[in-house]
Amino acid sequence: MYVCSCFGVTEAQVKQHAEDGACTPRQIASACKAGTDCGSCVRRIQAILGRGACPRRELADQGRPILSSPLPSDPGFARPAEAA
């Protein structure tokens, strides 16, 4: 099933990019352009990623450290709390 009709990206392709390490809609867009034209597929991409398509996210949910850190421009980026 197509997720992004503008660029012909399927749900399977989004899941594969997530397995390869793209865990945010922005990272998916960088990998295959999905979500960069009309934007109507961004919510669908978020839903796919939210259903556990991203193995790195599952590790984070289990309290395991993620080896690479997100960029401040990623939507899921949170700055660490200032040390008191």
MOPAC internal coordinates of N, CA, C and O (Angstrom, degrees):
PM7 1SCF
backbone

  N    0.0000 0     0.00 0     0.00 0    0    0    0
  C    1.4473 1     0.00 0     0.00 0    1    0    0
  C    1.5338 1   108.55 1     0.00 0    2    1    0
  O    1.2310 1   120.93 1   -42.60 1    3    2    1
  N    1.3188 1   115.83 1   137.40 1    3    2    1
  C    1.4607 1   120.29 1   179.79 1    5    3    2
  C    1.5260 1   110.70 1   -76.82 1    6    5    3
  O    1.2310 1   121.22 1   -45.94 1    7    6    5
  N    1.3227 1   115.26 1   134.06 1    7    6    5
  C    1.4571 1   122.43 1   174.08 1    9    7    6
  C    1.5254 1   107.64 1   -95.25 1   10    9    7
  O    1.2310 1   120.75 1   135.00 1   11   10    9
  N    1.3292 1   116.17 1   -45.00 1   11   10    9
  C    1.4630 1   122.60 1  -178.62 1   13   11   10
  C    1.5263 1   108.61 1  -118.17 1   14   13   11
  O    1.2310 1   120.81 1   -74.26 1   15   14   13
  N    1.3103 1   116.05 1   105.74 1   15   14   13
  C    1.4607 1   119.21 1  -179.59 1   17   15   14
  C    1.5279 1   111.68 1   -77.18 1   18   17   15
  O    1.2310 1   119.64 1   157.79 1   19   18   17
  N    1.3300 1   118.30 1   -22.21 1   19   18   17
  C    1.4703 1   120.68 1   178.66 1   21   19   18
  C    1.5294 1   111.18 1   -62.70 1   22   21   19
  O    1.2310 1   120.49 1   140.87 1   23   22   21
  N    1.3373 1   116.67 1   -39.13 1   23   22   21
  C    1.4630 1   120.93 1  -177.02 1   25   23   22
  C    1.5219 1   113.04 1  -117.95 1   26   25   23
  O    1.2310 1   120.05 1  -172.85 1   27   26   25
  N    1.3311 1   117.51 1     7.15 1   27   26   25
  C    1.4622 1   121.17 1   176.53 1   29   27   26
  C    1.5240 1   113.83 1    64.91 1   30   29   27
  O    1.2310 1   120.34 1  -140.78 1   31   30   29
  N    1.3244 1   116.95 1    39.22 1   31   30   29
  C    1.4674 1   121.81 1  -178.96 1   33   31   30
  C    1.5254 1   108.46 1   -95.87 1   34   33   31
  O    1.2310 1   121.31 1   -50.58 1   35   34   33
  N    1.3277 1   115.10 1   129.42 1   35   34   33
  C    1.4629 1   120.27 1  -178.09 1   37   35   34
  C    1.5293 1   111.49 1   -94.33 1   38   37   35
  O    1.2310 1   121.47 1   -14.04 1   39   38   37
  N    1.3177 1   114.80 1   165.96 1   39   38   37
  C    1.4657 1   120.43 1   176.51 1   41   39   38
  C    1.5261 1   110.31 1   -60.94 1   42   41   39
  O    1.2310 1   120.45 1   141.18 1   43   42   41
  N    1.3286 1   116.74 1   -38.82 1   43   42   41
  C    1.4605 1   120.61 1   178.76 1   45   43   42
  C    1.5275 1   111.17 1   -62.24 1   46   45   43
  O    1.2310 1   120.25 1   141.63 1   47   46   45
  N    1.3245 1   117.13 1   -38.37 1   47   46   45
  C    1.4645 1   120.17 1   178.41 1   49   47   46
  C    1.5234 1   111.20 1   -67.00 1   50   49   47
  O    1.2310 1   120.16 1   138.94 1   51   50   49
  N    1.3245 1   117.29 1   -41.06 1   51   50   49
  C    1.4696 1   120.68 1   177.91 1   53   51   50
  C    1.5237 1   109.24 1   -61.77 1   54   53   51
  O    1.2310 1   119.99 1   135.94 1   55   54   53
  N    1.3287 1   117.62 1   -44.06 1   55   54   53
  C    1.4673 1   121.21 1   179.19 1   57   55   54
  C    1.5228 1   110.77 1   -63.23 1   58   57   55
  O    1.2310 1   120.16 1   141.39 1   59   58   57
  N    1.3332 1   117.30 1   -38.61 1   59   58   57
  C    1.4620 1   119.94 1   178.85 1   61   59   58
  C    1.5233 1   111.03 1   -66.19 1   62   61   59
  O    1.2310 1   120.11 1   137.75 1   63   62   61
  N    1.3260 1   117.39 1   -42.25 1   63   62   61
  C    1.4634 1   120.02 1   177.20 1   65   63   62
  C    1.5280 1   110.53 1   -62.92 1   66   65   63
  O    1.2310 1   120.37 1   143.15 1   67   66   65
  N    1.3326 1   116.90 1   -36.85 1   67   66   65
  C    1.4647 1   120.38 1   177.61 1   69   67   66
  C    1.5245 1   110.38 1   -65.25 1   70   69   67
  O    1.2310 1   120.20 1   138.04 1   71   70   69
  N    1.3201 1   117.22 1   -41.96 1   71   70   69
  C    1.4604 1   120.70 1   177.75 1   73   71   70
  C    1.5240 1   111.20 1   -63.98 1   74   73   71
  O    1.2310 1   121.00 1   150.81 1   75   74   73
  N    1.3331 1   115.69 1   -29.19 1   75   74   73
  C    1.4676 1   120.93 1   178.94 1   77   75   74
  C    1.5284 1   112.38 1   -81.85 1   78   77   75
  O    1.2310 1   120.21 1   176.76 1   79   78   77
  N    1.3529 1   117.20 1    -3.24 1   79   78   77
  C    1.4562 1   119.94 1   173.99 1   81   79   78
  C    1.5189 1   116.40 1   120.75 1   82   81   79
  O    1.2310 1   119.22 1   174.61 1   83   82   81
  N    1.3196 1   119.10 1    -5.39 1   83   82   81
  C    1.4664 1   121.11 1   178.53 1   85   83   82
  C    1.5280 1   108.22 1   -82.90 1   86   85   83
  O    1.2310 1   120.18 1   -72.83 1   87   86   85
  N    1.3305 1   117.26 1   107.17 1   87   86   85
  C    1.4621 1   120.66 1  -171.74 1   89   87   86
  C    1.5257 1   114.69 1  -113.40 1   90   89   87
  O    1.2310 1   120.21 1  -173.61 1   91   90   89
  N    1.3175 1   117.20 1     6.39 1   91   90   89
  C    1.4649 1   120.49 1   176.11 1   93   91   90
  C    1.5251 1   107.76 1  -132.16 1   94   93   91
  O    1.2310 1   120.17 1   -21.79 1   95   94   93
  N    1.3276 1   117.28 1   158.21 1   95   94   93
  C    1.4636 1   118.86 1   176.24 1   97   95   94
  C    1.5318 1   112.49 1   -55.78 1   98   97   95
  O    1.2310 1   120.39 1   144.81 1   99   98   97
  N    1.3195 1   116.85 1   -35.19 1   99   98   97
  C    1.4745 1   119.72 1   178.61 1  101   99   98
  C    1.5267 1   111.12 1   -65.20 1  102  101   99
  O    1.2310 1   120.31 1   139.43 1  103  102  101
  N    1.3230 1   117.01 1   -40.57 1  103  102  101
  C    1.4609 1   120.33 1   178.57 1  105  103  102
  C    1.5268 1   111.16 1   -68.80 1  106  105  103
  O    1.2310 1   120.29 1   143.61 1  107  106  105
  N    1.3216 1   117.05 1   -36.39 1  107  106  105
  C    1.4648 1   120.64 1   174.72 1  109  107  106
  C    1.5205 1   109.07 1   -62.45 1  110  109  107
  O    1.2310 1   120.30 1   136.56 1  111  110  109
  N    1.3285 1   117.04 1   -43.44 1  111  110  109
  C    1.4689 1   121.33 1   178.99 1  113  111  110
  C    1.5234 1   110.84 1   -60.31 1  114  113  111
  O    1.2310 1   120.21 1   139.77 1  115  114  113
  N    1.3113 1   117.20 1   -40.23 1  115  114  113
  C    1.4656 1   120.76 1   178.37 1  117  115  114
  C    1.5202 1   111.56 1   -65.41 1  118  117  115
  O    1.2310 1   120.85 1   147.11 1  119  118  117
  N    1.3181 1   115.98 1   -32.89 1  119  118  117
  C    1.4606 1   120.42 1  -177.12 1  121  119  118
  C    1.5286 1   113.00 1   -78.72 1  122  121  119
  O    1.2310 1   120.03 1   145.50 1  123  122  121
  N    1.3467 1   117.55 1   -34.50 1  123  122  121
  C    1.4737 1   118.26 1  -172.65 1  125  123  122
  C    1.5236 1   114.77 1  -144.70 1  126  125  123
  O    1.2310 1   119.42 1  -173.81 1  127  126  125
  N    1.3220 1   118.72 1     6.19 1  127  126  125
  C    1.4637 1   125.11 1   179.05 1  129  127  126
  C    1.5261 1   114.48 1    75.40 1  130  129  127
  O    1.2310 1   119.59 1   174.25 1  131  130  129
  N    1.3280 1   118.39 1    -5.75 1  131  130  129
  C    1.4657 1   119.92 1   179.92 1  133  131  130
  C    1.5212 1   109.79 1   -58.35 1  134  133  131
  O    1.2310 1   120.53 1   -49.51 1  135  134  133
  N    1.3263 1   116.59 1   130.49 1  135  134  133
  C    1.4556 1   122.05 1   178.66 1  137  135  134
  C    1.5115 1   114.74 1    91.07 1  138  137  135
  O    1.2310 1   119.91 1  -179.10 1  139  138  137
  N    1.3348 1   117.77 1     0.90 1  139  138  137
  C    1.4566 1   119.51 1  -175.80 1  141  139  138
  C    1.5263 1   114.16 1   -99.31 1  142  141  139
  O    1.2310 1   119.68 1   174.48 1  143  142  141
  N    1.3283 1   118.21 1    -5.52 1  143  142  141
  C    1.4633 1   119.04 1  -179.85 1  145  143  142
  C    1.5296 1   109.43 1  -101.89 1  146  145  143
  O    1.2310 1   119.58 1    89.72 1  147  146  145
  N    1.3169 1   118.41 1   -90.28 1  147  146  145
  C    1.4710 1   119.58 1  -176.64 1  149  147  146
  C    1.5276 1   112.25 1   -82.75 1  150  149  147
  O    1.2310 1   120.01 1   156.61 1  151  150  149
  N    1.3510 1   117.59 1   -23.39 1  151  150  149
  C    1.4607 1   121.37 1   176.89 1  153  151  150
  C    1.5092 1   115.50 1    83.96 1  154  153  151
  O    1.2310 1   119.71 1   178.85 1  155  154  153
  N    1.3269 1   118.15 1    -1.15 1  155  154  153
  C    1.4636 1   119.26 1  -176.92 1  157  155  154
  C    1.5261 1   112.98 1   -68.76 1  158  157  155
  O    1.2310 1   119.46 1   164.83 1  159  158  157
  N    1.3155 1   118.63 1   -15.17 1  159  158  157
  C    1.4644 1   121.09 1  -178.21 1  161  159  158
  C    1.5246 1   113.76 1   -94.23 1  162  161  159
  O    1.2310 1   119.88 1   175.47 1  163  162  161
  N    1.3165 1   117.84 1    -4.53 1  163  162  161
  C    1.4694 1   120.30 1  -174.24 1  165  163  162
  C    1.5273 1   111.46 1   -60.91 1  166  165  163
  O    1.2310 1   119.80 1   138.25 1  167  166  165
  N    1.3036 1   117.99 1   -41.75 1  167  166  165
  C    1.4749 1   120.19 1   179.16 1  169  167  166
  C    1.5253 1   111.52 1   -65.18 1  170  169  167
  O    1.2310 1   120.86 1   142.99 1  171  170  169
  N    1.3180 1   115.96 1   -37.01 1  171  170  169
  C    1.4690 1   119.88 1   177.63 1  173  171  170
  C    1.5350 1   109.74 1   -65.45 1  174  173  171
  O    1.2310 1   120.46 1   138.26 1  175  174  173
  N    1.3249 1   116.73 1   -41.74 1  175  174  173
  C    1.4642 1   121.07 1   177.58 1  177  175  174
  C    1.5320 1   109.69 1   -62.38 1  178  177  175
  O    1.2310 1   120.20 1   136.42 1  179  178  177
  N    1.3368 1   117.22 1   -43.58 1  179  178  177
  C    1.4613 1   120.52 1   177.53 1  181  179  178
  C    1.5252 1   110.82 1   -59.71 1  182  181  179
  O    1.2310 1   120.28 1   140.14 1  183  182  181
  N    1.3228 1   117.07 1   -39.86 1  183  182  181
  C    1.4610 1   120.82 1   179.76 1  185  183  182
  C    1.5269 1   111.03 1   -65.70 1  186  185  183
  O    1.2310 1   120.42 1   138.89 1  187  186  185
  N    1.3305 1   116.80 1   -41.11 1  187  186  185
  C    1.4622 1   120.30 1   178.62 1  189  187  186
  C    1.5234 1   109.80 1   -63.58 1  190  189  187
  O    1.2310 1   120.21 1   134.79 1  191  190  189
  N    1.3154 1   117.20 1   -45.21 1  191  190  189
  C    1.4633 1   120.60 1   179.59 1  193  191  190
  C    1.5237 1   111.21 1   -65.73 1  194  193  191
  O    1.2310 1   120.47 1   145.98 1  195  194  193
  N    1.3152 1   116.70 1   -34.02 1  195  194  193
  C    1.4604 1   121.40 1   179.92 1  197  195  194
  C    1.5067 1   113.98 1   -71.68 1  198  197  195
  O    1.2310 1   120.31 1   162.68 1  199  198  197
  N    1.3404 1   117.01 1   -17.32 1  199  198  197
  C    1.4709 1   121.19 1   179.91 1  201  199  198
  C    1.5226 1   111.74 1   -90.29 1  202  201  199
  O    1.2310 1   120.51 1  -161.50 1  203  202  201
  N    1.3194 1   116.63 1    18.50 1  203  202  201
  C    1.4576 1   118.84 1   174.90 1  205  203  202
  C    1.5140 1   114.74 1    88.62 1  206  205  203
  O    1.2310 1   119.61 1  -161.46 1  207  206  205
  N    1.3372 1   118.34 1    18.54 1  207  206  205
  C    1.4580 1   119.72 1   179.19 1  209  207  206
  C    1.5184 1   111.23 1   -70.81 1  210  209  207
  O    1.2310 1   120.10 1   164.78 1  211  210  209
  N    1.3070 1   117.42 1   -15.22 1  211  210  209
  C    1.4563 1   121.27 1  -176.82 1  213  211  210
  C    1.5246 1   110.09 1  -104.05 1  214  213  211
  O    1.2310 1   119.82 1   -71.52 1  215  214  213
  N    1.3301 1   117.94 1   108.48 1  215  214  213
  C    1.4624 1   119.66 1  -179.66 1  217  215  214
  C    1.5243 1   112.90 1   -62.31 1  218  217  215
  O    1.2310 1   119.51 1   146.50 1  219  218  217
  N    1.3309 1   118.54 1   -33.50 1  219  218  217
  C    1.4661 1   121.06 1   179.10 1  221  219  218
  C    1.5205 1   110.30 1   -63.43 1  222  221  219
  O    1.2310 1   119.87 1   141.81 1  223  222  221
  N    1.3311 1   117.85 1   -38.19 1  223  222  221
  C    1.4586 1   120.85 1   179.12 1  225  223  222
  C    1.5229 1   110.08 1   -65.74 1  226  225  223
  O    1.2310 1   120.03 1   141.43 1  227  226  225
  N    1.3310 1   117.54 1   -38.57 1  227  226  225
  C    1.4553 1   120.61 1   178.02 1  229  227  226
  C    1.5241 1   110.59 1   -62.20 1  230  229  227
  O    1.2310 1   119.90 1   140.50 1  231  230  229
  N    1.3407 1   117.79 1   -39.50 1  231  230  229
  C    1.4613 1   120.89 1   177.66 1  233  231  230
  C    1.5155 1   110.54 1   -63.21 1  234  233  231
  O    1.2310 1   120.47 1   138.84 1  235  234  233
  N    1.3246 1   116.71 1   -41.16 1  235  234  233
  C    1.4618 1   120.64 1   179.71 1  237  235  234
  C    1.5277 1   110.38 1   -64.64 1  238  237  235
  O    1.2310 1   120.23 1   140.79 1  239  238  237
  N    1.3327 1   117.17 1   -39.21 1  239  238  237
  C    1.4575 1   121.09 1   179.55 1  241  239  238
  C    1.5236 1   111.16 1   -65.77 1  242  241  239
  O    1.2310 1   120.09 1   154.64 1  243  242  241
  N    1.3251 1   117.43 1   -25.36 1  243  242  241
  C    1.4583 1   121.53 1   179.37 1  245  243  242
  C    1.5276 1   111.92 1   -89.34 1  246  245  243
  O    1.2310 1   120.31 1  -177.75 1  247  246  245
  N    1.3252 1   117.02 1     2.25 1  247  246  245
  C    1.4458 1   121.17 1   178.82 1  249  247  246
  C    1.5103 1   114.25 1    85.37 1  250  249  247
  O    1.2310 1   120.02 1  -172.46 1  251  250  249
  N    1.3302 1   117.57 1     7.54 1  251  250  249
  C    1.4567 1   120.55 1   178.16 1  253  251  250
  C    1.5170 1   109.50 1   -84.44 1  254  253  251
  O    1.2310 1   120.04 1   -35.31 1  255  254  253
  N    1.3257 1   117.52 1   144.69 1  255  254  253
  C    1.4693 1   119.32 1   179.68 1  257  255  254
  C    1.5197 1   111.27 1   -70.33 1  258  257  255
  O    1.2310 1   121.30 1   -33.24 1  259  258  257
  N    1.3007 1   115.11 1   146.76 1  259  258  257
  C    1.4593 1   122.28 1   175.26 1  261  259  258
  C    1.5209 1   106.27 1   -99.22 1  262  261  259
  O    1.2310 1   120.32 1   -48.88 1  263  262  261
  N    1.3241 1   117.00 1   131.12 1  263  262  261
  C    1.4568 1   120.80 1  -172.42 1  265  263  262
  C    1.5174 1   113.54 1   -68.31 1  266  265  263
  O    1.2310 1   119.85 1   142.80 1  267  266  265
  N    1.3218 1   117.90 1   -37.20 1  267  266  265
  C    1.4633 1   119.06 1   179.38 1  269  267  266
  C    1.5168 1   109.04 1  -102.49 1  270  269  267
  O    1.2310 1   120.85 1   -36.70 1  271  270  269
  N    1.3194 1   115.99 1   143.30 1  271  270  269
  C    1.4623 1   119.50 1  -178.27 1  273  271  270
  C    1.5185 1   109.94 1   -96.27 1  274  273  271
  O    1.2310 1   120.22 1   -31.73 1  275  274  273
  N    1.3405 1   117.19 1   148.27 1  275  274  273
  C    1.4585 1   120.59 1   179.86 1  277  275  274
  C    1.5240 1   110.85 1   -71.18 1  278  277  275
  O    1.2310 1   121.50 1   -22.82 1  279  278  277
  N    1.2966 1   114.74 1   157.18 1  279  278  277
  C    1.4563 1   120.52 1   176.11 1  281  279  278
  C    1.5227 1   109.45 1   -84.41 1  282  281  279
  O    1.2310 1   119.37 1   -30.77 1  283  282  281
  N    1.3231 1   118.81 1   149.23 1  283  282  281
  C    1.4632 1   120.94 1   178.93 1  285  283  282
  C    1.5312 1   112.54 1   -57.94 1  286  285  283
  O    1.2310 1   119.71 1   157.45 1  287  286  285
  N    1.3320 1   118.15 1   -22.55 1  287  286  285
  C    1.4598 1   120.33 1  -179.69 1  289  287  286
  C    1.5261 1   112.72 1   -81.37 1  290  289  287
  O    1.2310 1   119.62 1   168.11 1  291  290  289
  N    1.3511 1   118.33 1   -11.89 1  291  290  289
  C    1.4575 1   120.72 1   178.25 1  293  291  290
  C    1.5225 1   109.99 1   -70.64 1  294  293  291
  O    1.2310 1   120.22 1   -41.15 1  295  294  293
  N    1.3616 1   117.19 1   138.85 1  295  294  293
  C    1.4653 1   120.10 1  -178.98 1  297  295  294
  C    1.5291 1   112.94 1   -59.59 1  298  297  295
  O    1.2310 1   119.76 1   150.45 1  299  298  297
  N    1.3333 1   118.06 1   -29.55 1  299  298  297
  C    1.4487 1   120.69 1  -178.05 1  301  299  298
  C    1.5180 1   113.41 1   -87.66 1  302  301  299
  O    1.2310 1   119.71 1  -175.08 1  303  302  301
  N    1.3199 1   118.16 1     4.92 1  303  302  301
  C    1.4633 1   122.19 1  -177.16 1  305  303  302
  C    1.5167 1   110.35 1   -73.46 1  306  305  303
  O    1.2310 1   121.01 1   -46.81 1  307  306  305
  N    1.3136 1   115.68 1   133.19 1  307  306  305
  C    1.4632 1   121.18 1   173.90 1  309  307  306
  C    1.5209 1   107.66 1  -128.91 1  310  309  307
  O    1.2310 1   120.73 1   -52.10 1  311  310  309
  N    1.2982 1   116.20 1   127.90 1  311  310  309
  C    1.4667 1   119.62 1   179.96 1  313  311  310
  C    1.5150 1   108.67 1   -70.68 1  314  313  311
  O    1.2310 1   120.73 1   -38.47 1  315  314  313
  N    1.3331 1   116.21 1   141.53 1  315  314  313
  C    1.4742 1   118.86 1   178.05 1  317  315  314
  C    1.5319 1   110.31 1   -64.21 1  318  317  315
  O    1.2310 1   121.24 1   -30.58 1  319  318  317
  N    1.3112 1   115.24 1   149.42 1  319  318  317
  C    1.4719 1   120.07 1   179.95 1  321  319  318
  C    1.5211 1   108.85 1   -66.72 1  322  321  319
  O    1.2310 1   121.13 1   -36.03 1  323  322  321
  N    1.2904 1   115.45 1   143.97 1  323  322  321
  C    1.4671 1   121.16 1   178.34 1  325  323  322
  C    1.5227 1   108.77 1   -66.21 1  326  325  323
  O    1.2310 1   120.81 1   -40.05 1  327  326  325
  N    1.3211 1   116.06 1   139.95 1  327  326  325
  C    1.4662 1   120.15 1   177.68 1  329  327  326
  C    1.5204 1   108.72 1   -71.44 1  330  329  327
  O    1.2310 1   120.85 1   -45.09 1  331  330  329
  N    1.3215 1   115.99 1   134.91 1  331  330  329
  C    1.4642 1   120.26 1  -177.02 1  333  331  330
  C    1.5018 1   112.19 1   -85.31 1  334  333  331
  O    1.2310 1   120.10 1   180.00 1  335  334  333

